[in-house]
Amino acid sequence: MGSDSPVKQVAEGVTAALLNWTKESAKDVARKFRDHKLSFVQDSEVIETAKEQKGTTEYSIFRHYVTDGDLCVLFQMGLTLRKVEADKDKRDKLRERVLKKFGDEGLHIAQFVQNGLFGKYFAVIMERGLTSEQISKEITDLFNNIELTNSYIKSVDTVKVEVETIVTRIRSRSPNTYIISGSSSAIVKCRQVKDRVMANISGYTVESYKTDTKEIYFINKKSIL
């Protein structure tokens, strides 16, 4: 039978169609899987905003070093919270849904990103001359222990209590970096907490970032600088 026989042509056509269908089906499955991971948001407009965040430089940097799926989604949610910050209704609903899905720690991770702390933190660790693997471990450890390596000071907080909590955490865990931050009406308390913490620990230096509405202090272990 000739190479261009009708039977062979039909067979080749069916094979090509099946291969194309398989490729398209795989893409569709992957897309549906990605969309499913954001279904808890329950707002199509906010979901689209969240998808857009994956194209940002900040997300790309994070994704390069961190492979954990939940951490990547929470980072995405933090960027999305920042994007919808001016819309109180969308912002508050998204916070509630992140809290319901991932709990207090998950929400704190998202808010850490929302408040712009990751970019400042990344700049700090880049100065240490770490390998890619070490940077990955640093970032992953920070996010997996966000409750023990980060304190966001609020205006209702008691300075003495916050200082005791932070000093205990630093002495017991000896983290490479501990972050203290505050904004608006809590800036003065944030500064007081930082000053008293530094007076009660040794082996650390402090690096600060300040704006009119926010202060961030990175308490870094001396031996790794």
N, CA and C of each residue as an Amber inpcrd file, in Angstrom:
protein
   675
   0.8570000  -1.1910000   0.0000000   0.0000000   0.0000000   0.0000000
   0.8910000   1.2390000   0.0000000   0.6010000   2.2450000  -0.8000000
   1.4280000   3.4290000  -0.9340000   1.4980000   4.2450000   0.3400000
   2.5880000   5.0470000   0.4250000   2.8100000   5.8460000   1.6320000
   1.7500000   6.9040000   1.8120000   1.0980000   7.2950000   0.7260000
   0.0820000   8.3410000   0.8190000  -1.3260000   7.7710000   0.7270000
  -1.4930000   6.5130000   1.1460000  -2.7950000   5.8690000   1.0550000
  -3.8050000   6.5660000   1.9400000  -5.0530000   6.5340000   1.5720000
  -6.0980000   7.1750000   2.3820000  -6.1320000   6.6780000   3.8140000
  -5.9100000   5.3630000   4.0070000  -5.9520000   4.7900000   5.3510000
  -4.8540000   5.4030000   6.2270000  -3.6420000   5.4980000   5.6490000
  -2.5230000   6.0540000   6.4190000  -2.7600000   7.5260000   6.7310000
  -3.2820000   8.2570000   5.7790000  -3.5520000   9.6770000   5.9890000
  -4.5700000   9.8840000   7.1040000  -5.5990000   9.0280000   7.1020000
  -6.6110000   9.1200000   8.1590000  -5.9890000   8.8100000   9.5100000
  -5.1520000   7.7650000   9.5490000  -4.5070000   7.3710000  10.8040000
  -3.6310000   8.4910000  11.3350000  -2.8580000   9.1050000  10.4200000
  -1.9860000  10.2020000  10.8310000  -2.8040000  11.3930000  11.3330000
  -3.9230000  11.6330000  10.6640000  -4.7900000  12.7440000  11.0830000
  -5.3810000  12.5140000  12.4640000  -5.8160000  11.2660000  12.7000000
  -6.3770000  10.9190000  14.0130000  -5.3180000  11.0550000  15.0980000
  -4.0900000  10.5760000  14.8130000  -2.9910000  10.6550000  15.7860000
  -2.6710000  12.1070000  16.1320000  -2.5940000  12.9490000  15.0870000
  -2.2950000  14.3710000  15.3050000  -3.3940000  15.0310000  16.1350000
  -4.6260000  14.6750000  15.8080000  -5.7530000  15.2510000  16.5470000
  -5.7120000  14.8450000  18.0140000  -5.3870000  13.5740000  18.2560000
  -5.3060000  13.0850000  19.6270000  -4.1800000  13.7730000  20.3960000
  -3.0340000  13.9570000  19.7280000  -1.9020000  14.6260000  20.3730000
  -2.2570000  16.0720000  20.7110000  -2.8850000  16.7640000  19.7660000
  -3.2880000  18.1570000  20.0050000  -4.3070000  18.2470000  21.1280000
  -5.2530000  17.2890000  21.1290000  -6.2790000  17.2780000  22.1750000
  -5.6390000  17.0440000  23.5320000  -4.6470000  16.1190000  23.5730000
  -3.9570000  15.8200000  24.8290000  -3.2310000  17.0530000  25.3550000
  -2.5480000  17.7630000  24.4420000  -1.8240000  18.9730000  24.8350000
  -2.7790000  20.0340000  25.3720000  -3.8770000  20.2460000  24.6260000
  -4.8570000  21.2560000  25.0560000  -5.5080000  20.8480000  26.3670000
  -5.7900000  19.5370000  26.5250000  -6.4000000  19.0590000  27.7610000
  -5.4600000  19.2710000  28.9390000  -4.1670000  19.0070000  28.7340000
  -3.1900000  19.2040000  29.8020000  -3.1360000  20.6720000  30.2090000
  -3.1450000  21.5590000  29.2150000  -3.1350000  22.9940000  29.5070000
  -4.3870000  23.4020000  30.2710000  -5.5240000  22.8330000  29.8340000
  -6.7910000  23.1580000  30.4810000  -6.8190000  22.6660000  31.9170000
  -6.3010000  21.4490000  32.1350000  -6.2350000  20.8940000  33.4940000
  -5.3470000  21.7520000  34.3740000  -4.1950000  22.1520000  33.8310000
  -3.2610000  22.9910000  34.5970000  -3.8960000  24.3210000  34.9450000
  -4.6190000  24.9150000  33.9590000  -5.2760000  26.1940000  34.2130000
  -6.3410000  26.0600000  35.2890000  -7.1500000  24.9920000  35.1920000
  -8.2040000  24.7680000  36.1850000  -7.6170000  24.5270000  37.5680000
  -6.4670000  23.8430000  37.6190000  -5.8120000  23.5860000  38.9050000
  -5.3520000  24.9030000  39.5290000  -4.7440000  25.7620000  38.6960000
  -4.2970000  27.0560000  39.2010000  -5.4750000  27.8900000  39.6850000
  -6.5500000  27.8920000  38.9060000  -7.7340000  28.6590000  39.2880000
  -8.3570000  28.1140000  40.5670000  -8.3270000  26.7830000  40.7300000
  -8.9180000  26.1630000  41.9130000  -8.1960000  26.6180000  43.1820000
  -6.8940000  26.8320000  43.0890000  -6.1160000  27.2480000  44.2480000
  -6.5230000  28.6370000  44.7220000  -7.1770000  29.4020000  43.8450000
  -7.6220000  30.7530000  44.2100000  -9.1330000  30.8290000  44.4290000
  -9.8190000  29.6940000  44.3250000 -11.2840000  29.7120000  44.3980000
 -11.8010000  30.2050000  45.7480000 -10.9880000  30.0760000  46.8090000
 -11.4240000  30.5190000  48.1330000 -11.6390000  32.0280000  48.1790000
 -11.0750000  32.7590000  47.2250000 -11.2070000  34.2260000  47.1880000
 -12.6590000  34.6280000  46.9190000 -13.3600000  33.8420000  46.1070000
 -14.8000000  34.0020000  45.8580000 -15.1780000  35.3510000  45.2430000
 -14.2750000  35.9500000  44.5100000 -14.5530000  37.2210000  43.8460000
 -13.7640000  37.2100000  42.5410000 -14.4700000  37.0930000  41.4160000
 -13.8050000  36.9310000  40.1250000 -12.8780000  38.1020000  39.7950000
 -13.2810000  39.2990000  40.1760000 -12.4540000  40.4730000  39.8880000
 -11.1520000  40.4400000  40.6980000 -11.2580000  40.0630000  41.9640000
 -10.0740000  39.9810000  42.8130000  -9.1900000  38.8170000  42.3800000
  -9.8020000  37.7210000  41.9300000  -9.0300000  36.5870000  41.4310000
  -8.1980000  37.0000000  40.2250000  -8.7820000  37.7870000  39.3310000
  -8.0320000  38.2730000  38.1720000  -6.8870000  39.1760000  38.6120000
  -7.1390000  39.9980000  39.6200000  -6.0800000  40.8580000  40.1610000
  -4.9580000  40.0000000  40.7420000  -5.3450000  38.9280000  41.4350000
  -4.3510000  38.0210000  42.0210000  -3.5140000  37.3600000  40.9340000
  -4.1510000  36.9420000  39.8540000  -3.4140000  36.3160000  38.7510000
  -2.3840000  37.2770000  38.1700000  -2.7400000  38.5410000  38.0860000
  -1.8340000  39.5500000  37.5290000  -0.5650000  39.6980000  38.3730000
  -0.6760000  39.4330000  39.6540000   0.4750000  39.6090000  40.5520000
   1.5940000  38.6250000  40.2510000   1.2550000  37.5160000  39.6000000
   2.2870000  36.5330000  39.2550000   3.2390000  37.0640000  38.1880000
   2.8530000  38.1540000  37.5580000   3.7180000  38.7660000  36.5540000
   4.6120000  39.8590000  37.1170000   4.5130000  40.1210000  38.4150000
   5.3280000  41.1750000  39.0140000   6.7420000  40.6780000  39.3270000
   7.6690000  41.6180000  39.3680000   9.0570000  41.2790000  39.6890000
   9.1540000  40.6980000  41.0930000   8.4020000  41.2760000  42.0200000
   8.4580000  40.8350000  43.4140000   8.0440000  39.3680000  43.5420000
   6.9660000  38.9900000  42.8690000   6.5250000  37.5890000  42.9160000
   7.5500000  36.6840000  42.2440000   8.1020000  37.1260000  41.1140000
   9.0820000  36.3060000  40.3890000  10.3040000  36.0220000  41.2490000
  10.7570000  37.0330000  41.9870000  11.9060000  36.8400000  42.8820000
  11.5670000  35.8160000  43.9550000  10.4100000  35.9910000  44.5870000
   9.9990000  35.0680000  45.6380000   9.8780000  33.6470000  45.0900000
   9.2290000  33.5110000  43.9460000   8.9860000  32.1830000  43.3550000
  10.2920000  31.5040000  42.9570000  11.3060000  32.2960000  42.6340000
  12.6040000  31.7430000  42.2600000  13.2420000  31.0030000  43.4340000
  12.9990000  31.5150000  44.6510000  13.6490000  30.9450000  45.8260000
  12.7490000  30.0320000  46.6610000  11.4380000  30.1510000  46.4950000
  10.5090000  29.3820000  47.3250000   9.6000000  28.5360000  46.4370000
   9.5110000  27.2490000  46.7570000   8.7020000  26.3350000  45.9390000
   7.4170000  25.8860000  46.6320000   7.2950000  26.1520000  47.9260000
   6.1120000  25.7260000  48.6730000   4.8540000  26.3770000  48.0960000
   3.8910000  25.5430000  47.7090000   2.6880000  26.0450000  47.0530000
   1.8670000  27.0070000  47.8950000   1.6480000  26.6710000  49.1670000
   0.8480000  27.5380000  50.0360000   1.5380000  28.8790000  50.2680000
   2.8520000  28.8570000  50.4550000   3.5860000  30.1130000  50.6640000
   3.4970000  31.0070000  49.4280000   3.5480000  30.3840000  48.2520000
   3.4280000  31.1710000  47.0220000   2.0410000  31.7940000  46.8870000
   1.0110000  31.0420000  47.2510000  -0.3530000  31.5920000  47.2100000
  -0.4920000  32.7380000  48.2120000   0.0680000  32.5670000  49.3940000
  -0.0120000  33.6200000  50.4190000   0.7630000  34.8590000  49.9860000
   1.8880000  34.6610000  49.3320000   2.6450000  35.8040000  48.8020000
   1.7890000  36.5280000  47.7580000   1.1480000  35.7610000  46.9050000
   0.2470000  36.3040000  45.8870000  -0.8860000  37.0910000  46.5410000
  -1.4290000  36.5570000  47.6430000  -2.5020000  37.2390000  48.3530000
  -2.0100000  38.5480000  48.9780000  -0.7630000  38.5390000  49.4620000
  -0.2060000  39.7680000  50.0260000  -0.0900000  40.8610000  48.9870000
   0.3890000  40.4960000  47.7950000   0.4800000  41.4710000  46.7110000
  -0.9100000  41.9530000  46.2940000  -1.8760000  41.0350000  46.3260000
  -3.2500000  41.3930000  45.9480000  -3.8630000  42.3300000  46.9860000
  -3.6280000  42.0570000  48.2650000  -4.1160000  42.9510000  49.3220000
  -3.5640000  44.3580000  49.1310000  -2.3100000  44.4420000  48.7640000
  -1.6960000  45.7510000  48.5280000  -2.3750000  46.4510000  47.3430000
  -2.6880000  45.6570000  46.3160000  -3.2890000  46.2090000  45.1030000
  -4.7060000  46.7390000  45.3550000  -5.4690000  46.0510000  46.2200000
  -6.8680000  46.4550000  46.4690000  -6.9990000  47.2560000  47.7720000
  -5.8710000  47.6960000  48.3040000  -5.8650000  48.3400000  49.6210000
  -6.8220000  49.5280000  49.7190000  -6.9650000  50.2780000  48.6290000
  -7.8150000  51.4630000  48.6540000  -9.3000000  51.1230000  48.6760000
  -9.6400000  49.8900000  48.3050000 -11.0320000  49.4450000  48.3040000
 -11.2820000  48.6720000  49.5950000 -11.8070000  49.3490000  50.5990000
 -11.9520000  48.7580000  51.9270000 -12.7660000  47.4640000  51.9040000
 -13.8370000  47.4460000  51.1240000 -14.6870000  46.2630000  51.0830000
 -13.9360000  45.0570000  50.5270000 -13.2720000  45.2320000  49.3930000
 -12.5160000  44.1300000  48.7860000 -11.3600000  43.7050000  49.6920000
 -10.6750000  44.7000000  50.2720000  -9.5330000  44.4030000  51.1400000
  -9.9580000  43.5860000  52.3570000 -11.0180000  44.0380000  53.0200000
 -11.4560000  43.3530000  54.2390000 -11.9890000  41.9560000  53.9560000
 -12.7180000  41.8100000  52.8550000 -13.2460000  40.4900000  52.4980000
 -12.1190000  39.5300000  52.1550000 -11.1020000  40.0380000  51.4520000
  -9.9790000  39.1760000  51.1000000  -9.2140000  38.7600000  52.3510000
  -9.0270000  39.6710000  53.2780000  -8.3700000  39.3190000  54.5440000
  -9.1400000  38.2270000  55.2790000 -10.4620000  38.3800000  55.3180000
 -11.3000000  37.3840000  56.0000000 -11.1660000  36.0150000  55.3490000
 -11.1050000  35.9900000  54.0280000 -11.0340000  34.7090000  53.3180000
  -9.6560000  34.0710000  53.4420000  -8.6120000  34.8930000  53.4730000
  -7.2660000  34.3590000  53.7100000  -7.1970000  33.7860000  55.1230000
  -7.7870000  34.4990000  56.0890000  -7.8040000  34.0340000  57.4800000
  -8.5460000  32.7120000  57.6050000  -9.6880000  32.6070000  56.9420000
 -10.4880000  31.3880000  57.0080000  -9.7480000  30.2120000  56.3670000
  -9.0540000  30.4590000  55.2850000  -8.3700000  29.3990000  54.5360000
  -7.0490000  28.9950000  55.1920000  -6.2740000  29.9830000  55.6660000
  -4.9060000  29.6990000  56.1090000  -4.6440000  30.0000000  57.5850000
  -5.6530000  30.5390000  58.2930000  -5.4710000  30.8210000  59.7120000
  -4.6900000  32.1010000  59.9730000  -4.4430000  32.3820000  61.2650000
  -3.7620000  33.6090000  61.6640000  -2.3810000  33.7300000  61.0250000
  -1.6180000  32.6500000  61.0560000  -0.2560000  32.7040000  60.5240000
  -0.2600000  33.0240000  59.0320000  -1.1960000  32.4170000  58.2990000
  -1.2970000  32.6870000  56.8680000  -1.6270000  34.1430000  56.5920000
  -2.5550000  34.6870000  57.3650000  -2.9110000  36.0960000  57.1950000
  -1.7260000  36.9930000  57.5110000  -0.9640000  36.6510000  58.5390000
   0.2010000  37.4660000  58.8980000   1.2670000  37.4330000  57.8060000
   1.4120000  36.2900000  57.1490000   2.3390000  36.2070000  56.0160000
   1.8810000  37.1350000  54.8990000   0.5960000  37.0760000  54.5700000
   0.0570000  37.9320000  53.5140000   0.2210000  39.4140000  53.8730000
  -0.0230000  39.7690000  55.1150000   0.1070000  41.1590000  55.5340000
   1.5650000  41.6050000  55.5570000   2.4660000  40.6880000  55.8520000
   3.9040000  40.9710000  55.7890000   4.2670000  41.4270000  54.3800000
   3.7510000  40.7130000  53.3890000   4.0000000  41.0680000  51.9900000
   3.2580000  42.3510000  51.6260000   2.0100000  42.4580000  52.0480000
   1.2010000  43.6430000  51.7600000   1.8940000  44.9220000  52.2280000
   2.5220000  44.8650000  53.3870000   3.1510000  46.0470000  53.9710000
   4.5250000  46.3620000  53.3790000   4.9250000  45.6120000  52.3610000
   6.1740000  45.9040000  51.6660000   7.4250000  45.4490000  52.3940000
   7.2750000  44.5370000  53.3640000   8.4170000  44.1190000  54.1690000
   9.3290000  43.1390000  53.4280000   8.7630000  42.3660000  52.4990000
   9.6010000  41.3810000  51.8200000  10.7050000  42.0440000  51.0050000
  10.3600000  43.0920000  50.2570000  11.3620000  43.7590000  49.4310000
  12.5230000  44.2920000  50.2530000  12.2010000  44.8970000  51.4100000
  13.2490000  45.4200000  52.3010000  14.0710000  44.2630000  52.8780000
  13.3920000  43.2010000  53.2850000  14.0750000  42.0370000  53.8490000
  15.0060000  41.4050000  52.8200000  14.5330000  41.2840000  51.5900000
  15.3450000  40.6740000  50.5440000  16.6160000  41.4940000  50.2960000
  16.4820000  42.8190000  50.3320000  17.6530000  43.6840000  50.1550000
  18.6720000  43.4490000  51.2670000  18.1700000  43.2300000  52.4880000
  19.0590000  42.9960000  53.6320000  19.8350000  41.6890000  53.4590000
  19.1540000  40.6030000  53.1120000  19.8530000  39.3170000  53.0270000
  20.7530000  39.2380000  51.7980000  20.4680000  40.0110000  50.7650000
  21.3280000  40.0090000  49.5880000  22.7100000  40.5670000  49.9070000
  22.7940000  41.4100000  50.9250000  24.0730000  42.0030000  51.3090000
  24.9840000  41.0070000  52.0300000  24.4820000  39.8340000  52.3520000
  25.2660000  38.8600000  53.1170000  26.1290000  37.9520000  52.2480000
  25.9890000  38.0470000  50.9520000  26.7920000  37.2120000  50.0740000
  26.4550000  35.7410000  50.1600000  25.1750000  35.4300000  50.3290000
  24.7410000  34.0450000  50.4690000  24.6150000  33.3560000  49.1190000
  24.6790000  32.0330000  49.1270000  24.4080000  31.2590000  47.9220000
  22.9030000  31.2400000  47.6770000  22.5090000  30.7990000  46.4810000
  21.0920000  30.7110000  46.1500000  20.3650000  29.7780000  47.1080000
  21.0120000  28.6680000  47.4570000  20.3990000  27.7030000  48.3890000
  20.2260000  28.3210000  49.7780000  21.2100000  29.0860000  50.2180000
  21.1240000  29.7290000  51.5300000  20.0290000  30.7930000  51.5580000
  19.9120000  31.5400000  50.4650000  18.8500000  32.5520000  50.3800000
  17.4850000  31.8710000  50.4410000  17.3440000  30.7730000  49.7090000
  16.0920000  30.0210000  49.7100000  15.7280000  29.5680000  51.1170000
  16.7150000  29.0550000  51.8370000  16.4720000  28.5880000  53.2100000
  16.1010000  29.7480000  54.1230000  16.8130000  30.8730000  53.9980000
  16.5310000  32.0520000  54.8210000  15.0780000  32.5060000  54.6430000
  14.6660000  32.6410000  53.3870000  13.3180000  33.1400000  53.0960000
  12.2610000  32.1490000  53.5630000  12.4690000  30.8690000  53.2500000
  11.5020000  29.8440000  53.6360000  11.3690000  29.7660000  55.1570000
  12.5000000  29.8170000  55.8590000  12.4660000  29.7690000  57.3270000
  11.7240000  30.9720000  57.9010000  11.9720000  32.1430000  57.3320000
  11.2880000  33.3480000  57.8120000   9.7790000  33.2040000  57.6770000
   9.3310000  32.7770000  56.5070000   7.8890000  32.6880000  56.2590000
   7.2420000  31.5490000  57.0480000   7.9610000  30.4550000  57.2310000
   7.4050000  29.3420000  57.9950000   7.3800000  29.6190000  59.4990000
   8.1150000  30.6320000  59.9200000   8.1600000  30.9940000  61.3430000
   7.8140000  32.4640000  61.5380000   6.8830000  32.9500000  60.7570000
   6.5740000  34.3810000  60.7310000   6.1460000  34.9020000  62.1020000
   5.4840000  34.0580000  62.8900000   5.0160000  34.4840000  64.2040000
   6.1670000  34.6590000  65.1970000   7.3130000  34.0350000  64.8990000
   8.4450000  34.0500000  65.8250000   9.5900000  34.9310000  65.3460000
   9.4730000  35.4930000  64.1540000  10.5630000  36.2940000  63.5920000
  10.1310000  37.6900000  63.1710000   8.9040000  38.0380000  63.4950000
   8.3690000  39.3150000  63.0210000   7.3450000  39.8520000  64.0210000
   7.4610000  41.1280000  64.3530000   6.4850000  41.7720000  65.2410000
   5.9970000  43.0610000  64.6090000   4.6880000  43.1130000  64.3790000
   4.0750000  44.3420000  63.8720000   3.4330000  45.0520000  65.0630000
   4.0040000  46.1800000  65.4430000   3.5510000  46.8940000  66.6340000
   2.3220000  47.7360000  66.3250000   1.2980000  47.5780000  67.1540000
   0.0580000  48.3450000  66.9980000  -0.0620000  49.3790000  68.1130000
  -0.8930000  50.3580000  67.8840000  -1.0330000  51.4470000  68.8540000
  -1.5840000  50.9600000  70.1920000  -2.3090000  49.8520000  70.1930000
  -2.8960000  49.3340000  71.4370000  -1.9370000  48.4330000  72.2020000
  -0.7850000  48.1150000  71.6030000   0.1660000  47.2180000  72.2530000
   0.8660000  47.8950000  73.4350000   1.2840000  47.0800000  74.3990000
   2.0430000  47.5690000  75.5500000   3.5260000  47.3800000  75.2660000
   4.2850000  48.4490000  75.3500000   5.7010000  48.4070000  75.0090000
   6.4370000  47.3480000  75.8240000   6.2180000  47.3130000  77.1240000
   6.9210000  46.3760000  78.0070000   6.6710000  44.9210000  77.5910000
   5.4180000  44.6150000  77.3070000   5.0530000  43.2420000  76.9180000
   5.7100000  42.8690000  75.5890000   5.6740000  43.7810000  74.6250000
   6.2720000  43.4990000  73.3160000   7.7760000  43.3050000  73.4280000
   8.4190000  44.1300000  74.2270000   9.8690000  44.0090000  74.4170000
  10.2220000  42.6590000  75.0290000   9.5040000  42.2710000  76.0600000
   9.7760000  40.9880000  76.7220000   9.5720000  39.8200000  75.7580000
   8.5220000  39.9030000  74.9580000   8.2270000  38.8380000  73.9890000
   9.3390000  38.7250000  72.9500000   9.7440000  39.8450000  72.3940000
  10.7600000  39.8450000  71.3340000  12.1160000  39.3990000  71.8720000
  12.5060000  39.9190000  73.0280000  13.7930000  39.5450000  73.6180000
  13.8380000  38.0420000  73.8990000  12.7420000  37.4990000  74.4060000
  12.6720000  36.0580000  74.6660000  12.8210000  35.2610000  73.3810000
  12.1500000  35.6880000  72.3290000  12.2400000  34.9920000  71.0450000
  13.6690000  35.0300000  70.4990000  14.3000000  36.1830000  70.5560000
  15.6570000  36.3170000  70.0170000  16.6450000  35.4840000  70.8250000
  16.5240000  35.5250000  72.1410000  17.4520000  34.7610000  72.9850000
  17.2620000  33.2510000  72.8280000  16.0380000  32.8210000  72.6380000
  15.7760000  31.3800000  72.5580000  16.0230000  30.8110000  71.1700000
  15.7790000  31.6020000  70.1170000  15.8830000  31.0960000  68.7480000
  17.1310000  31.5760000  68.0170000  17.7160000  32.6910000  68.4630000
  18.9000000  33.2740000  67.8120000  18.7170000  33.3960000  66.2950000
  17.6630000  34.0650000  65.8540000  17.4120000  34.1760000  64.4080000
  18.4550000  35.0590000  63.7250000  18.6830000  34.8140000  62.4480000
  19.5960000  35.6730000  61.6910000  19.0280000  37.0860000  61.5730000
  17.7110000  37.1630000  61.4440000  17.0360000  38.4660000  61.3410000
  15.7210000  38.4310000  62.1000000  15.4660000  39.5000000  62.8510000
  14.1610000  39.6930000  63.4840000  13.6540000  41.0460000  63.0110000
  12.3780000  41.1040000  62.6570000  11.8230000  42.3210000  62.0690000
  10.7810000  42.9380000  63.0020000  10.9600000  44.2140000  63.2820000
   9.9860000  44.9830000  64.0780000   9.4950000  46.1220000  63.1940000
   8.1900000  46.2690000  63.0940000   7.6480000  47.3380000  62.2490000
   6.3960000  47.9340000  62.8660000   6.0750000  49.1270000  62.4340000
   4.8710000  49.8110000  62.8970000   4.5390000  50.9410000  61.9480000
   3.3070000  51.3780000  61.9700000   2.9100000  52.4540000  61.0620000
   1.9550000  53.4190000  61.7490000   1.8360000  54.5920000  61.1420000
   0.9000000  55.6340000  61.5950000   1.0420000  55.9230000  63.0880000
  -0.0280000  55.7410000  63.8370000  -0.0260000  56.1100000  65.2570000
   0.8500000  55.2000000  66.1160000   1.3300000  54.0970000  65.5530000
   2.1440000  53.1560000  66.3320000   3.6490000  53.3660000  66.1370000
   4.0260000  54.3580000  65.3480000   5.4450000  54.5550000  65.0360000
   6.2670000  54.8280000  66.2900000   5.7700000  55.6730000  67.1730000
   6.5150000  56.0100000  68.3870000   6.7160000  54.7580000  69.2410000
   5.6660000  53.9670000  69.4140000   5.7850000  52.7300000  70.1970000
   6.7520000  51.7590000  69.5260000   6.6980000  51.6920000  68.2200000
   7.5880000  50.8120000  67.4760000   9.0430000  51.1900000  67.7600000
   9.3290000  52.4620000  67.7420000  10.6890000  52.9520000  68.0030000
  11.1130000  52.6370000  69.4380000  10.1970000  52.8080000  70.3650000
  10.4970000  52.5150000  71.7690000  10.7940000  51.0360000  71.9670000
  10.0050000  50.1970000  71.3190000  10.2170000  48.7500000  71.4130000
  11.5990000  48.3930000  70.8700000  11.9220000  48.9280000  69.7060000
  13.2270000  48.6480000  69.0970000  14.3670000  49.0670000  70.0120000
  14.2880000  50.2630000  70.5700000  15.3610000  50.7690000  71.4330000
  15.5550000  49.8760000  72.6610000  14.4570000  49.4580000  73.2740000
  14.5490000  48.6400000  74.4840000  15.0000000  47.2150000  74.1750000
  14.5840000  46.7020000  73.0340000  15.0480000  45.3680000  72.6330000
  16.5630000  45.3920000  72.4320000  17.0640000  46.3880000  71.7120000
  18.4980000  46.4700000  71.4460000  19.2970000  46.6470000  72.7320000
  18.6930000  47.2620000  73.7310000  19.3760000  47.4620000  75.0110000
  19.4370000  46.1730000  75.8310000  18.6410000  45.1810000  75.4300000
  18.5550000  43.9460000  76.2130000  19.1050000  42.7150000  75.4980000
  19.7060000  42.8980000  74.3320000  20.3090000  41.7690000  73.6230000
  21.7170000  42.1540000  73.1870000  22.5120000  41.1640000  72.8510000
  23.8590000  41.4240000  72.3560000  24.0960000  40.5880000  71.1010000
  25.1000000  40.9730000  70.3180000  25.4230000  40.2260000  69.1140000
  24.5700000  40.5800000  67.9170000  23.8260000  41.6710000  67.9950000
  22.9570000  42.0930000  66.8960000  23.1590000  43.5670000  66.5660000
  22.9390000  43.9190000  65.3090000  22.9140000  45.3100000  64.8860000
  21.5170000  45.5880000  64.3350000  21.1950000  46.8410000  64.1340000
  19.8660000  47.1800000  63.6270000  19.9820000  48.0460000  62.3790000
  19.1540000  47.7420000  61.4070000  19.0690000  48.5280000  60.1750000
  17.6350000  49.0160000  60.0450000  17.4540000  50.2890000  59.7130000
  16.1010000  50.8520000  59.7080000  15.7080000  51.4030000  58.3420000
  14.4020000  51.3480000  58.0800000  13.7940000  51.9670000  56.9110000
  12.6310000  52.8040000  57.4240000  12.6010000  54.0820000  57.0300000
  11.5800000  54.9750000  57.5660000  10.9190000  55.7910000  56.4650000
   9.6050000  55.9480000  56.6060000   8.8540000  56.8830000  55.7720000
   8.0300000  57.7310000  56.7210000   7.2210000  58.6150000  56.1790000
   6.3740000  59.4570000  57.0310000   5.3310000  58.6400000  57.7840000
   4.9690000  57.4750000  57.2630000   3.8810000  56.6960000  57.8630000
   4.2840000  55.3080000  58.3270000   5.5660000  54.9440000  58.1820000
   5.9670000  53.5870000  58.5140000   7.4310000  53.5330000  58.9620000
   7.7160000  52.6510000  59.9180000   9.0940000  52.3960000  60.3200000
   9.3070000  50.8840000  60.3950000  10.4410000  50.4280000  59.8420000
  10.7800000  49.0130000  59.8310000  12.1970000  48.8620000  60.3590000
  12.3730000  47.9550000  61.3180000  13.6990000  47.7100000  61.8890000
  14.0820000  46.2550000  61.6740000  15.2390000  46.0490000  61.0430000
  15.7770000  44.6990000  60.8380000  16.8980000  44.5040000  61.8490000
  16.6660000  43.6130000  62.7860000  17.6650000  43.3150000  63.8040000
  18.4490000  42.1000000  63.3070000  19.7030000  42.3420000  62.8960000
  20.5120000  41.3320000  62.2250000  21.6430000  40.8130000  63.0960000
  21.8420000  39.5130000  63.0590000  22.9360000  38.9110000  63.8080000
  24.2790000  39.3810000  63.2450000  25.1730000  39.8340000  64.0870000
  26.4480000  40.4150000  63.6360000  27.3040000  39.4160000  62.8760000
  27.3400000  38.1980000  63.3180000  28.2670000  37.2190000  62.7450000
  27.9890000  36.8760000  61.3070000  26.7870000  37.2150000  60.7800000
  26.4900000  36.8520000  59.4010000  26.5490000  38.0320000  58.4730000
  26.8510000  39.2250000  59.0000000  26.9190000  40.3980000  58.1530000
  28.2610000  40.4950000  57.4550000
